[in-house]
């Protein structure tokens, strides 16, 4: 917008060969509102002095403030409740008793020195251990264990009946049976 105004004034000056004689101060239109409003407000203000400090105000204000602060401090000191050391120790007795009971229980139950032997471990625990992936063994170790163990065939044959055998054969996949035969 300013470029267009400048170009227009330059065009007029070139045509006539002289300046028009009309000029406005820089930022006139931006500042005219503020100038008018400030002059209206200052004209409407009373010329009387409304805020007047009492005589010797600045000499006495410090003493007045210190006097009020001393009064409030002394009133606050009267309101403070003192707690004796004996009362404070009585508050910590339940806490120390609970801590000592907790320490006794933890030392008694957590400090066990019971040792386990291989005789204490059952076969089901060992099988669960291997099933969950905690035991790693190779074929030689398993072969050694199978050679050393004694199997009783009568127990296996007594547990198999026709219904169990049919249920087993119905649950497995036919391709699995073919793979086992080969």
Residue, then its C-alpha position, 0 to 999 in steps of 0.5 A: x500500500x505504501x509503495x502504491x502511494x509513493x508511486x502515485x505521488x511520484x507520478x503526480x510530481x512528474x506530470x505537473x513538474x512540481x510538488x503539490x504542497x500538501x504533506x502529512x507527518x510520518x505515521x500520522x494516521x497511526x498515531x492520531x487516535x492515541x493523540x486525540x484520546x490522550x488529550x481528551x483524558x488529560x483535559x477531563x482530569x481534575x487539577x487538584x492533588x488527590x494523593x497527599x502524604x501526611x506530614x512526617x510520613x516517611x520518618x515514621x513509617x519504618x517505626x510503625x511497620x516494625x511495631x506491628x511486626x513485633x506485635x505479631x511475632x510476640x503473638x505467634x510465639x505465644x501460640x506455639x505449642x512445644x513438644x518435649x523430647x519425651x513426647x517425641x520419643x513416645x511417638x517413635x516407640x511403635x515404629x521401632x517395635x514394628x521394625x524390630x518384629x519385621x527384622x526378627x521375622x525376616x531373619x528367622x524365615x529367610x535365613x534357612x540353611x537347609x540343604x537338599x540332596x538328590x534323594x529329596x528330589x522326586x521323579x516328577x520334579x525331574x520330569x517337570x524340570x525337563x518339560x519346562x526346558x530347564x534340563x539339557x541332555x543328549x542322547x548318550x545320557x538318556x541312553x545311559x539312564x534307560x539302560x540303568x532303569x528297570x521297567x515292569x511291563x505288567x504295569x503298562x499292560x494293565x493300564x491299557x484297556x480297549x477304551x483308552x486305546x480307541x481314545x488314543x487312536x482317535x485323537x492322533x493324526x493319521x499322518x503321525x501314525x504313518x510317520x511312526x510306521x516308517 
